[in-house]
Amino acid sequence: MEASKINVKETVPASRKLGADDARELLRHASRLIVAKGKQVSEFELGGEPADAAVAAMLGPTGNLRAPTLTVGKTVVVGFNEPAYADALG
């Protein structure tokens, strides 16, 4: 992030578990969700109440929010994929 001159506003430690309610709260303020699981990238256009499929895509097998999770403007990016990050960070 520093190399790209991105200012990090908040860092949440891994010991603080975030679940489905936290994921929904992130999506309430977003218009786009990008979820990366390895090379597979899924995109969701959001509006109104977040869809269950979008929330489920954000969660790992334990039911916790997957890491890393970024909010860039009105886009939420979950998981790591270099092209997805480049797209979101513009």
N, CA, C and O of each residue as an XYZ file, in Angstrom:
360
protein
N       0.820     -1.190      0.000
C       0.000      0.000      0.000
C       0.869      1.262      0.000
O       0.579      2.226     -0.708
N       1.908      1.243      0.779
C       2.783      2.410      0.841
C       3.450      2.674     -0.508
O       3.624      3.827     -0.902
N       3.823      1.606     -1.214
C       4.464      1.761     -2.514
C       3.535      2.449     -3.513
O       3.990      3.168     -4.403
N       2.243      2.226     -3.360
C       1.252      2.847     -4.247
C       0.738      4.169     -3.697
O      -0.170      4.776     -4.265
N       1.332      4.619     -2.571
C       0.940      5.869     -1.917
C      -0.523      5.869     -1.523
O      -1.243      6.844     -1.737
N      -0.956      4.740     -0.934
C      -2.330      4.595     -0.463
C      -2.328      4.792      1.041
O      -1.534      4.183      1.759
N      -3.214      5.639      1.504
C      -3.332      5.927      2.925
C      -4.319      4.939      3.559
O      -5.490      4.910      3.180
N      -3.862      4.139      4.512
C      -4.704      3.175      5.196
C      -5.380      3.884      6.362
O      -4.703      4.420      7.240
N      -6.722      3.892      6.375
C      -7.457      4.574      7.435
C      -7.671      3.697      8.655
O      -7.671      4.192      9.783
N      -7.855      2.393      8.441
C      -8.116      1.497      9.560
C      -7.543      0.118      9.252
O      -7.688     -0.398      8.144
N      -6.897     -0.463     10.245
C      -6.410     -1.829     10.155
C      -7.054     -2.608     11.280
O      -7.008     -2.187     12.436
N      -7.655     -3.744     10.952
C      -8.306     -4.584     11.956
C      -7.447     -5.814     12.168
O      -7.144     -6.516     11.203
N      -7.041     -6.103     13.411
C      -6.202     -7.279     13.665
C      -6.965     -8.575     13.401
O      -8.186     -8.627     13.544
N      -6.240     -9.610     13.020
C      -6.855    -10.911     12.713
C      -7.555    -11.507     13.922
O      -8.465    -12.322     13.769
N      -7.146    -11.115     15.112
C      -7.770    -11.652     16.324
C      -9.208    -11.153     16.497
O      -9.988    -11.755     17.235
N      -9.555    -10.067     15.826
C     -10.932     -9.553     15.873
C     -11.717    -10.192     14.737
O     -11.522     -9.848     13.572
N     -12.583    -11.097     15.068
C     -13.346    -11.846     14.064
C     -14.543    -11.035     13.590
O     -15.342    -10.558     14.395
N     -14.654    -10.887     12.285
C     -15.770    -10.181     11.671
C     -16.624    -11.200     10.930
O     -16.098    -12.037     10.196
N     -17.922    -11.135     11.115
C     -18.812    -12.125     10.519
C     -19.759    -11.539      9.485
O     -19.492    -10.489      8.901
N     -20.872    -12.234      9.267
C     -21.834    -11.863      8.230
C     -22.437    -10.481      8.474
O     -22.642     -9.723      7.526
N     -22.720    -10.147      9.723
C     -23.294     -8.824     10.011
C     -22.313     -7.714      9.646
O     -22.711     -6.675      9.119
N     -21.038     -7.937      9.926
C     -20.016     -6.960      9.575
C     -19.887     -6.832      8.050
O     -19.712     -5.732      7.524
N     -19.974     -7.965      7.351
C     -19.908     -7.955      5.888
C     -21.082     -7.171      5.311
O     -20.906     -6.365      4.397
N     -22.280     -7.406      5.845
C     -23.462     -6.663      5.387
C     -23.291     -5.160      5.592
O     -23.661     -4.360      4.733
N     -22.730     -4.791      6.729
C     -22.514     -3.367      7.022
C     -21.557     -2.742      6.012
O     -21.785     -1.619      5.564
N     -20.490     -3.450      5.647
C     -19.573     -2.946      4.623
C     -20.291     -2.742      3.293
O     -20.049     -1.759      2.593
N     -21.173     -3.673      2.953
C     -21.858     -3.621      1.659
C     -22.951     -2.561      1.604
O     -23.313     -2.108      0.518
N     -23.477     -2.163      2.744
C     -24.536     -1.145      2.760
C     -24.054      0.180      2.166
O     -24.856      0.962      1.655
N     -22.757      0.427      2.233
C     -22.206      1.683      1.746
C     -21.496      1.523      0.399
O     -20.871      2.463     -0.092
N     -21.591      0.344     -0.189
C     -20.858      0.049     -1.428
C     -21.806     -0.093     -2.615
O     -22.988     -0.401     -2.458
N     -21.258      0.139     -3.805
C     -22.034     -0.084     -5.026
C     -21.461     -1.244     -5.836
O     -22.081     -1.707     -6.794
N     -20.258     -1.716     -5.440
C     -19.600     -2.804     -6.173
C     -18.808     -3.658     -5.197
O     -18.186     -3.140     -4.269
N     -18.831     -4.968     -5.408
C     -18.063     -5.919     -4.605
C     -17.246     -6.786     -5.542
O     -17.769     -7.339     -6.510
N     -15.949     -6.900     -5.246
C     -15.061     -7.792     -5.988
C     -14.538     -8.809     -4.994
O     -13.949     -8.445     -3.976
N     -14.754    -10.099     -5.288
C     -14.293    -11.170     -4.402
C     -13.314    -12.046     -5.175
O     -13.642    -12.592     -6.229
N     -12.104    -12.169     -4.629
C     -11.070    -12.990     -5.254
C     -10.810    -14.214     -4.392
O     -10.536    -14.109     -3.196
N     -10.903    -15.370     -5.024
C     -10.559    -16.642     -4.376
C      -9.575    -17.313     -5.318
O      -9.966    -17.980     -6.276
N      -8.285    -17.125     -5.029
C      -7.255    -17.614     -5.946
C      -7.329    -16.838     -7.243
O      -7.329    -15.607     -7.227
N      -7.391    -17.530     -8.362
C      -7.472    -16.857     -9.660
C      -8.905    -16.532    -10.055
O      -9.135    -15.781    -11.002
N      -9.871    -17.098     -9.329
C     -11.279    -16.845     -9.624
C     -11.710    -15.518     -8.998
O     -11.526    -15.302     -7.800
N     -12.281    -14.637     -9.810
C     -12.747    -13.334     -9.340
C     -14.228    -13.216     -9.674
O     -14.638    -13.434    -10.814
N     -15.033    -12.864     -8.658
C     -16.467    -12.640     -8.849
C     -16.772    -11.183     -8.561
O     -16.201    -10.590     -7.646
N     -17.669    -10.611     -9.339
C     -18.073     -9.225     -9.126
C     -19.575     -9.162     -8.909
O     -20.343     -9.876     -9.554
N     -19.977     -8.301     -7.997
C     -21.379     -8.084     -7.678
C     -21.661     -6.591     -7.772
O     -20.931     -5.783     -7.198
N     -22.711     -6.224     -8.487
C     -23.182     -4.840     -8.495
C     -24.206     -4.741     -7.376
O     -25.122     -5.558     -7.284
N     -24.046     -3.751     -6.541
C     -24.867     -3.648     -5.345
C     -25.803     -2.459     -5.419
O     -25.538     -1.468     -6.100
N     -26.884     -2.585     -4.713
C     -27.851     -1.499     -4.585
C     -28.916     -1.950     -3.608
O     -29.476     -3.035     -3.761
N     -29.202     -1.140     -2.616
C     -30.186     -1.534     -1.614
C     -29.615     -2.540     -0.639
O     -28.433     -2.488     -0.299
N     -30.446     -3.445     -0.197
C     -30.043     -4.461      0.777
C     -29.087     -5.464      0.120
O     -29.389     -5.990     -0.951
N     -27.941     -5.734      0.750
C     -26.967     -6.678      0.163
C     -27.560     -8.085     -0.022
O     -28.243     -8.604      0.860
N     -27.288     -8.678     -1.167
C     -27.775    -10.027     -1.467
C     -27.034    -11.057     -0.617
O     -25.854    -10.891     -0.308
N     -27.741    -12.117     -0.246
C     -27.135    -13.190      0.545
C     -25.935    -13.797     -0.169
O     -24.959    -14.175      0.479
N     -25.993    -13.896     -1.501
C     -24.882    -14.479     -2.264
C     -23.633    -13.616     -2.145
O     -22.523    -14.142     -2.064
N     -23.801    -12.302     -2.135
C     -22.656    -11.396     -2.002
C     -22.028    -11.535     -0.626
O     -20.804    -11.589     -0.505
N     -22.847    -11.592      0.405
C     -22.343    -11.751      1.776
C     -21.648    -13.094      1.916
O     -20.564    -13.164      2.495
N     -22.241    -14.155      1.402
C     -21.651    -15.495      1.496
C     -20.290    -15.548      0.796
O     -19.375    -16.220      1.272
N     -20.154    -14.842     -0.331
C     -18.888    -14.836     -1.066
C     -17.776    -14.180     -0.257
O     -16.603    -14.498     -0.451
N     -18.127    -13.270      0.645
C     -17.145    -12.555      1.457
C     -16.621    -13.373      2.635
O     -15.591    -13.041      3.222
N     -17.338    -14.443      2.974
C     -17.010    -15.208      4.175
C     -16.212    -16.463      3.855
O     -16.407    -17.098      2.819
N     -15.316    -16.805      4.762
C     -14.543    -18.038      4.629
C     -15.308    -19.214      5.199
O     -16.455    -19.052      5.617
N     -14.704    -20.399      5.227
C     -15.381    -21.610      5.702
C     -15.772    -21.550      7.183
O     -16.674    -22.270      7.611
N     -15.106    -20.702      7.963
C     -15.444    -20.579      9.388
C     -16.549    -19.565      9.630
O     -17.012    -19.411     10.760
N     -16.983    -18.865      8.571
C     -18.030    -17.863      8.717
C     -17.496    -16.478      9.023
O     -18.268    -15.555      9.284
N     -16.188    -16.328      8.992
C     -15.571    -15.027      9.236
C     -15.242    -14.339      7.918
O     -15.033    -14.993      6.896
N     -15.199    -13.009      7.956
C     -14.840    -12.220      6.784
C     -13.437    -12.594      6.324
O     -12.499    -12.627      7.121
N     -13.302    -12.876      5.029
C     -11.999    -13.262      4.475
C     -11.068    -12.057      4.422
O     -11.513    -10.911      4.347
N      -9.798    -12.331      4.461
C      -8.793    -11.266      4.423
C      -7.930    -11.436      3.188
O      -7.783    -12.549      2.684
N      -7.371    -10.375      2.707
C      -7.591     -8.992      3.121
C      -8.907     -8.458      2.568
O      -9.418     -8.948      1.561
N      -9.441     -7.453      3.238
C     -10.643     -6.771      2.784
C     -10.327     -5.284      2.694
O      -9.806     -4.688      3.636
N     -10.646     -4.704      1.559
C     -10.365     -3.292      1.288
C     -11.650     -2.586      0.903
O     -12.511     -3.164      0.240
N     -11.776     -1.357      1.312
C     -12.840     -0.500      0.807
C     -12.170      0.673      0.116
O     -11.417      1.428      0.732
N     -12.452      0.816     -1.167
C     -11.882      1.897     -1.971
C     -13.056      2.655     -2.573
O     -13.688      2.189     -3.522
N     -13.340      3.815     -2.019
C     -14.519      4.558     -2.469
C     -15.764      3.740     -2.189
O     -16.039      3.402     -1.038
N     -16.518      3.419     -3.226
C     -17.732      2.612     -3.072
C     -17.530      1.172     -3.537
O     -18.495      0.458     -3.813
N     -16.259      0.749     -3.622
C     -15.927     -0.622     -4.013
C     -15.309     -1.354     -2.833
O     -14.411     -0.840     -2.166
N     -15.807     -2.568     -2.584
C     -15.242     -3.436     -1.550
C     -14.524     -4.576     -2.266
O     -15.088     -5.209     -3.159
N     -13.277     -4.835     -1.870
C     -12.480     -5.911     -2.458
C     -12.146     -6.897     -1.344
O     -11.604     -6.515     -0.307
N     -12.475     -8.172     -1.568
C     -12.215     -9.221     -0.570
C     -11.318    -10.271     -1.210
O     -11.564    -10.709     -2.333
N     -10.267    -10.675     -0.480
C      -9.314    -11.643     -1.013
C      -8.254    -10.926     -1.818
O      -8.349     -9.719     -2.043
N      -7.244    -11.659     -2.253
C      -6.170    -11.019     -3.004
C      -6.059    -11.581     -4.405
O      -6.007    -12.793     -4.614
N      -6.025    -10.662     -5.358
C      -5.789    -10.984     -6.762
C      -5.220     -9.706     -7.380
O      -5.891     -8.674     -7.399
N      -3.997     -9.771     -7.878
C      -3.297     -8.573     -8.360
C      -4.103     -7.774     -9.392
O      -4.211     -6.556     -9.251
N      -4.675     -8.417    -10.428
C      -5.468     -7.633    -11.393
C      -6.712     -6.993    -10.756
O      -7.099     -5.885    -11.128
N      -7.330     -7.686     -9.807
C      -8.517     -7.121     -9.136
C      -8.127     -5.885     -8.333
O      -8.850     -4.888     -8.324
N      -6.977     -5.956     -7.659
C      -6.497     -4.802     -6.899
C      -6.206     -3.636     -7.849
O      -6.593     -2.500     -7.575
N      -5.534     -3.911     -8.950
C      -5.204     -2.870     -9.920
C      -6.482     -2.210    -10.445
O      -6.532     -0.992    -10.620
N      -7.508     -3.018    -10.694
C      -8.783     -2.511    -11.185
C      -9.441     -1.613    -10.132
O      -9.908     -0.520    -10.454
N      -9.477     -2.065     -8.891
C     -10.136     -1.330     -7.820
C      -9.395     -0.041     -7.471
O     -10.014      0.978     -7.164
N      -8.084     -0.097     -7.520
C      -7.287      1.066     -7.144
C      -7.112      2.060     -8.280
O      -6.671      3.192     -8.081
N      -7.473      1.604     -9.489
C      -7.465      2.437    -10.668
C      -6.173      3.036    -10.964
O      -6.042      3.767    -11.946
